[in-house]
Amino acid sequence: MSTDTLYALSVQIVAPSASGTSARSDSAPTAPDTATITVAAASPGKAISSDLLGVFFEDINYSADGGLYAELIQNRSFEYSSADSFGWHAFTAWELVSRAGGSGNVVIDRALPIHPDNPHYVVVRADIPADAPGAAFGLLNLGFDGIPVRAGEAYDVSFFARQCYMGEQWGGDSDIVGRPMPVLVRLESADGRVLGETAFEIAGGDWHRVSGEIVARAADDSARFVVLLLKKGGLALDELSLFPRNTFRGRKNGLRADLAQVIADLKPRFIRFPGGCLVHGNGLGNIYHWKNTVGPVERRKGQPNLWGYHQSVGLGYFEYFQFCEDIGAMPLPVVAAGVCCQNSAHSPGRCQHGIPLAEMPAYIQDVLDLVEWANGPADSKWGAVRAAAGHPAPFGLKYLGVGNEDKINADFRERFHLIHDALREKHPEIVVVGTSGPFARGEDFELGWRFAAELSVPLIDEHYYLPPDWFWENLGRYDAYDRAKSAVYLGEYAAHEKDRRNTLRSALAEAACLTALERNADVVRFASYAPLFAKRGRTQWSPDLVYFTNTAVYPSINYEVQKLFGHHAGDRYLETTIRPAANDTSASPESPRMLAASAVRDTATGDLIVKIVNGAGSARSLRIELAGLASGLAATRIVLSGPDPDAANADDLPPVAVPRTDTVRVAPVFDYLAPAHSLTVFRLTAA
Ligand code: AHR
């Protein structure tokens, strides 16, 4: 069947009234410029995934450290190195501070770390004249492009410390030998104004954690975190941390409230994490190992982030799972398929290596342990680790991604097979999500699907970043998928303009795609736009769904599309057909190819939801037939549109396209003038 035929079968379009809708009692003939959308509104419809839309979170563009993870101190454990980024070192983001005649120096040491997985710490040696009031020496941290401080808000300070240089022979002050070291921790503006402070006394030569709070008395978007030693002597310091008390849901070691909320507002049914390419890493030594990311943060093992910075893994598996639970989303973690990224070693497409086969049993055990950590009883080995973190109840993991955009070669196949078989044997309850390479078609795509069929992998992850036109031209893609084969997880997609901006055009192409995904959500189980977040000034990839700074969040138009589909999802698809207008030649941009529609029912509420995307540059005259309905219904109508398809939101300016909501009453057959460049959602409330 051709794509054209499928299109005509899958989707159908009235003379507008002043309000955009009008009631009709019969099927009066349509005007030549009117297309007809017919929805089988009284039919039971077909069952579709009620979990279609979720999010994909990857630590790219400073999405985690400096982003969603609410920690405000950059390089808190002195683990940065030139392996993270050109010119970085263990003291990056830190500076020395001398006040009122105090002096001293620092060394980065690794002789006696808190934990071998957190090997570096700083030793501060202060020389404070006894007769100089206010004299101090210490460190300051610049945060991630400054530390945003709000007046009146509480901040949790903590760090690990032990005294050193305690005897006079080591340069310690005689009056501090055997006495605590007084320490002042401050939030200061760049010009030294004190925004708030708290005091500590560090006593003893063993590592211990101290904590306190600072309530800021003034605000500053770009403050510094200052640690001052007030007497002669020395301290070893590590894991210096500052969190806003106000994290999402007040969680300790938690998430930035506004960024977590912008995700929650999408109503995502699942979260895929922690990547992307981050998962399989830049070389075998950089594969993301979940075990390095759980337990007390000072014992976690950070590592370079293949996107060119550092990952502290303070936002680790526990925090990801907890966030999923907090917002009612399913966790969908991804582990490497025993191979590293094919673009490793700055050699695109050539450097996919496999974990040595002798090491695969240990790697596979890690994967099996992940399931036990997530789902095992609190008295199982790994369930106990979860319980110790404060979550005795299982998390209820159901899906596990294995691999990401891997080259489907012998190395990959062998390792995927081993992991897949082990999971199937030990955890048949876990649904494995395989991979079909980085593109919508081509060798890896074909081989990936063939391999998945051989192994009967239940779900396959597809990725594509393609121009808006491609999305419009491929609305029939999944209509032709064999329902007897693996189901699809469209794990990464976005409409890419040449200049990679988040235009209205790109958002509407994605909306059109989403109508096709809804129609095919019997075979497409999940879908997630990618990437999710990008920090202004720290972005490696665009477009993204949401941009942010330390103090502001800027959702794109594409985000509004995801939100509308997320809020108006259903679990039954109702056959929706589009009959083009009689005068439509299909050759112009006004062709039905720029018109897409889908209808779903949400059986929980009984509501019928019709979505219409008009990608054309002029308003479309539509007749909407709700076949089988005997009487009219109240509807909420939401319209997202803008005059210029090229328009994109600009930070700190009003958004160029905002959803506008009104209520209307629609007849079983009604007319609607769909605005140019628009997505319209009609939510018909069950009678
Ligand atoms: O989403 C950004 C990147 O795109 C992902 O890390 C990778 O899977 C894909 O290539």
Boltz pocket constraint, residues with backbone or C-beta under 6 A from the ligand:
constraints:
  - pocket:
      binder: B
      contacts: [[A, 58], [A, 60], [A, 275], [A, 276], [A, 277], [A, 278], [A, 404], [A, 405], [A, 438], [A, 463], [A, 492], [A, 530], [A, 531], [A, 541]]
      max_distance: 6.0
